[in-house]
Structures are given as C-alpha cells and as structure tokens.
Amino acid sequence: MAANKIRMVAKEANGIVTVKAVINHPNESGFRKDEDGNFVPAHHLTEAEAKLNGQRLMQMQLGPSIAKNPLISFQFLGKKGDKLHVLFKDNKNEVFTADTEVVSA
C-alpha cells in the first residue's frame, strides 16, 4: 500500500459531513503521447471505496478520464468523531488508503 498519497478532511456541519480527498496519482489515460510521439502507458485509478465506522458508505468505479491528482468530494449524514476510511485502487493493482476522524466545521 502506498503511504502519504491521500490528503483528506471530513467536516461536519448540521449533521452533514463533507469529505474532500486529494489523491496524488498520475492518472495517465494511455492515449497521451510524450515529446517523442510515444504513447504514455495507462496508469489510472479504477476503484474507490469509503467506510464509515467500519461499514461501507459508498463505492465508485473510476476510469482514465479522471484528472491528474484528482480531488474527490462527497457528503453523507454523520457526526463529529465518526471514523472514515477510504481506499483507492489503480489499474496496476496499487492500493492507496487513508483514515480520518470527522471534525466540526
């Protein structure tokens, strides 16, 4: 698992938690050419999952059109102190995870 690849914050206001996560990843589509005209190999995120207090909260499928170092944001009903775990996987089966605790906005 890759460490320090995800920066994440989860803030609660009026019972709604807003999560913002930035994933340090090249997200190459496989269609871009380098300066020599050669295709840059595909290397992009394919899956994302979030768990709240150990229970699956959401699951996403991602593809090659997502930006380099993407910012992913989502909201859910929760409270201060809830534990959030996110996991991202790429097409090379590299796994990135991060954990945080929900704080007040």
Buried (B, 14 or more C-beta within 10 A) or exposed (E): EBEEBBBBBBBBEEEEBBBEBBBEBEBBBEEEEEEEEEEEEBBBBBBBBBBBEEEEBEEEEBEBEBEEEBEBEBEBEBEBEBBBBBBBBBBEEBEBBBEBEBEEE
